[in-house]
Amino acid sequence: MSKITKLTLMAIFFAIGIANAQIETPAPSPAGSVYSKVGLTDVTIDYFRPKVKGRKIFGEGDEFLQPYGALWRTGANSGSKLTLSTDAKIAGVDVAAGEYLILSTPGKDEWTFILYSDPSIGGNMNAYKEENAVVKTTVKRKTLSEPVEALTFQISDLSEDNTSANIHFAWADASFKVPIEVSFVDQVLGQIEKATKVDPRVYVQAANFYLTQGKDLDQALAWMDMYLAEGNNSKQFWNVHTKARILAALGKKKEAIATAKESMKMAEDSPNGDYGYIKRNKDLIKSLK
């Protein structure tokens, strides 16, 4: 083997040794991620979490890490990214499904919140272009009594009907919220139209959805009747109770009471327990008298 070949091999083995010897250490601003389903929309925020470490974070002047009035990537490293699986409204603005950077400009009493359509700029605020600001809105800054050490995003305040939530930011002594709104009714209606043609079991789901959303209650009642007419479904006292609720919502009190009594009798006779439907039927009947 020639001297040059030996030297080349030694260099390769040395490089491999260095690569294998490398160790992983904790990042100063570790990666974080938060996810929530809002309606039928997947909402994800991926971000990096700088820590306060005794520094002055938000304030007036150059002594602060992030001075008031300066555009900020709202996190560390390549910034913070919001991903939506469907169209939504952010701060009242229609936003298409996709990936966006979360940018902001801190202030004493108010912040400017920005959703930016070009995630490729990462943390380079010098590449910012106003035309790529899909959402640009003013949000109220809340001053925290107890500082948050590591920057934190949450998807908070999910509404009971699953149609809204908040993007919630907190770091150091500052916090703000930005509302998210979603609409899933049209999506569900499209699913119902397809599914009910091929699977009668979907009728009860469709009827329940129409009832909770206040949609066509006559159609909901028709679907429930079709479901209960199949096999032994009429013995399912929980679904008979749902029929009673639909009748009540239609203003058919006499029929609703009779159906609730029927459901209650079946629940009383059930060998496996009533699952709370005796009380539910009693409460429904009481509300209709």
Secondary structure as UniProt FT lines:
FT   HELIX           3..21
FT   STRAND          31..38
FT   TURN            39..40
FT   STRAND          41..48
FT   TURN            53..54
FT   STRAND          58..59
FT   TURN            62..63
FT   STRAND          66..67
FT   TURN            68..69
FT   TURN            77..78
FT   STRAND          80..84
FT   STRAND          88..90
FT   TURN            91..92
FT   STRAND          93..95
FT   STRAND          98..105
FT   STRAND          110..116
FT   HELIX           119..121
FT   TURN            122..123
FT   HELIX           125..127
FT   HELIX           130..132
FT   STRAND          133..140
FT   STRAND          142..156
FT   TURN            160..161
FT   STRAND          164..181
FT   HELIX           185..195
FT   TURN            196..198
FT   TURN            200..201
FT   HELIX           202..213
FT   HELIX           217..228
FT   TURN            231..232
FT   HELIX           233..235
FT   HELIX           237..249
FT   TURN            250..251
FT   HELIX           253..269
FT   TURN            271..272
FT   TURN            275..276
FT   HELIX           277..288
//
